[in-house]
Amino acid sequence: MQINKYERGLQDKVALVTGAALGNGRAFCERLAEEGAHIAIADIADATETVEAVKLITPHVEAFQGDLTNEAEVHTIVQNIVKRFGRIDILIHNVGIYEEEPFELLTFAQWRRMLDISLNSLFLTTHAVVPIMKQNQFGRIITLSSDIVWLGTPYLTHYATAKMGIIGFTRSLSAEVGKYGITSNAITVGLTATQRATDSPLSSSILQHILPAQSVHRSDEPHDIANVVAFLALPASGIITGQTINVDGGVARH
Ligand SMILES: NC(=O)c1ccc[n+]([C@@H]2O[C@H](COP(=O)([O-])OP(=O)(O)OC[C@H]3O[C@@H](n4cnc5c(N)ncnc54)[C@H](O)[C@@H]3O)[C@@H](O)[C@H]2O)c1
């Protein structure tokens, strides 16, 4: 394939960002829109605030509300996105929940809920989107994991399992879909100054103490992650696949 070495930006590409009603996902939507992408948001929560924020950059944005652990709802969302935008070029699997629980107190229900929201949603969404990307011979799948998979942070056995699962999925998929012009890469995110992180007792105390552990002594902000998301989404990044990029200020020197 001939690549225009000056090709840049995401003009008129269609990006589906999951879990973008708030937090990191909102920053991803804004950053991709700045590069010219049209933005579809899928979230179980009302994403009006994200839509309004993106509208300051582009009119091409819409939210599709639904539960991404429900197969029928995922199919309806994906069909509605294709009806509205014509195709899907970029999938950002950002949906997730965070919960700290000592292993001995962790219930099977908590364990299953974590895997359902982090991993089953990944399977369902990717399974629905890959045929569309394949048809267009172009796709960028970017999954959000966590640097705790390298650090072994306590009270997170269920979260760490789900986040490591995301990496295995992303790598294995890359080997299957590369021939269709689709790349699949993961980002391991450090503790980022989102609302969720500052609301969580363990995360907010870690946030205060984490800076000395970082090589770069400033907090990890959603736009730091968004820049890497935008880079991996570029057509010009098409040779990068099956990789995991750690973005945490250098806590885990992965
Ligand atoms: N913020 C951090 O410090 C940090 C650190 C490491 C990794 N991450 C990862 O980055 C991603 C985003 O983190 P965040 O802090 O912005 O999270 P967040 O909790 O602020 O946002 C997650 C979004 O997912 C949505 N969601 C939850 N369950 C859903 C479902 N079943 N269907 C559809 N939507 C659903 C929520 O409504 C919410 O809008 C997550 O995957 C998280 O694990 C975050």
The ligand as an SDF file (V2000), in Angstrom:
LIG
                    3D

 44 48  0  0  0  0  0  0  0  0999 V2000
   -8.7310    7.5780   35.5520 N   0  0  0  0  0  0  0  0  0  0  0  0
   -7.7080    6.8170   35.8490 C   0  0  0  0  0  0  0  0  0  0  0  0
   -6.9270    7.1190   36.7380 O   0  0  0  0  0  0  0  0  0  0  0  0
   -7.4450    5.5580   35.0460 C   0  0  0  0  0  0  0  0  0  0  0  0
   -6.2780    4.8250   35.3090 C   0  0  0  0  0  0  0  0  0  0  0  0
   -6.0370    3.6670   34.5820 C   0  0  0  0  0  0  0  0  0  0  0  0
   -6.9450    3.2520   33.6100 C   0  0  0  0  0  0  0  0  0  0  0  0
   -8.0740    3.9740   33.3900 N   0  0  0  0  0  0  0  0  0  0  0  0
   -9.0020    3.4550   32.3840 C   0  0  0  0  0  0  0  0  0  0  0  0
   -9.4010    4.4750   31.4920 O   0  0  0  0  0  0  0  0  0  0  0  0
  -10.7840    4.2940   31.1450 C   0  0  0  0  0  0  0  0  0  0  0  0
  -11.5690    5.5430   31.4880 C   0  0  0  0  0  0  0  0  0  0  0  0
  -11.3600    5.8950   32.8270 O   0  0  0  0  0  0  0  0  0  0  0  0
  -12.1750    7.0790   33.5090 P   0  0  0  0  0  0  0  0  0  0  0  0
  -11.5010    7.3950   34.7760 O   0  0  0  0  0  0  0  0  0  0  0  0
  -12.4370    8.1570   32.5210 O   0  0  0  0  0  0  0  0  0  0  0  0
  -13.5540    6.2950   33.8510 O   0  0  0  0  0  0  0  0  0  0  0  0
  -14.9590    6.8690   34.2520 P   0  0  0  0  0  0  0  0  0  0  0  0
  -15.4740    6.0010   35.3410 O   0  0  0  0  0  0  0  0  0  0  0  0
  -14.8870    8.3390   34.4890 O   0  0  0  0  0  0  0  0  0  0  0  0
  -15.8160    6.6170   32.9100 O   0  0  0  0  0  0  0  0  0  0  0  0
  -16.2330    5.3330   32.5250 C   0  0  0  0  0  0  0  0  0  0  0  0
  -17.4980    5.4650   31.6880 C   0  0  0  0  0  0  0  0  0  0  0  0
  -17.9710    4.1520   31.3690 O   0  0  0  0  0  0  0  0  0  0  0  0
  -19.3980    4.1850   31.4120 C   0  0  0  0  0  0  0  0  0  0  0  0
  -19.9260    2.8390   31.6220 N   0  0  0  0  0  0  0  0  0  0  0  0
  -19.8150    2.0410   32.7170 C   0  0  0  0  0  0  0  0  0  0  0  0
  -20.4480    0.8720   32.5250 N   0  0  0  0  0  0  0  0  0  0  0  0
  -20.9780    0.9140   31.2650 C   0  0  0  0  0  0  0  0  0  0  0  0
  -21.7380   -0.0030   30.4680 C   0  0  0  0  0  0  0  0  0  0  0  0
  -22.1040   -1.2040   30.9440 N   0  0  0  0  0  0  0  0  0  0  0  0
  -22.0860    0.3700   29.2150 N   0  0  0  0  0  0  0  0  0  0  0  0
  -21.7470    1.5910   28.7230 C   0  0  0  0  0  0  0  0  0  0  0  0
  -21.0300    2.4970   29.4380 N   0  0  0  0  0  0  0  0  0  0  0  0
  -20.6550    2.1620   30.6820 C   0  0  0  0  0  0  0  0  0  0  0  0
  -19.7160    5.1240   32.5740 C   0  0  0  0  0  0  0  0  0  0  0  0
  -21.0500    5.6210   32.4830 O   0  0  0  0  0  0  0  0  0  0  0  0
  -18.6470    6.2050   32.4050 C   0  0  0  0  0  0  0  0  0  0  0  0
  -19.1070    7.2730   31.5950 O   0  0  0  0  0  0  0  0  0  0  0  0
  -11.2820    3.0660   31.9000 C   0  0  0  0  0  0  0  0  0  0  0  0
  -11.1950    1.9280   31.0800 O   0  0  0  0  0  0  0  0  0  0  0  0
  -10.2940    2.9800   33.0470 C   0  0  0  0  0  0  0  0  0  0  0  0
  -10.1740    1.6880   33.5720 O   0  0  0  0  0  0  0  0  0  0  0  0
   -8.3480    5.1090   34.0890 C   0  0  0  0  0  0  0  0  0  0  0  0
  1  2  1  0
  2  3  2  0
  2  4  1  0
  4  5  1  0
  4 44  2  0
  5  6  2  0
  6  7  1  0
  7  8  2  0
  8  9  1  0
  8 44  1  0
  9 10  1  0
  9 42  1  0
 10 11  1  0
 11 12  1  0
 11 40  1  0
 12 13  1  0
 13 14  1  0
 14 15  2  0
 14 16  1  0
 14 17  1  0
 17 18  1  0
 18 19  2  0
 18 20  1  0
 18 21  1  0
 21 22  1  0
 22 23  1  0
 23 24  1  0
 23 38  1  0
 24 25  1  0
 25 26  1  0
 25 36  1  0
 26 27  1  0
 26 35  1  0
 27 28  2  0
 28 29  1  0
 29 30  1  0
 29 35  2  0
 30 31  1  0
 30 32  2  0
 32 33  1  0
 33 34  2  0
 34 35  1  0
 36 37  1  0
 36 38  1  0
 38 39  1  0
 40 41  1  0
 40 42  1  0
 42 43  1  0
M  CHG  2   8   1  16  -1
M  END
$$$$
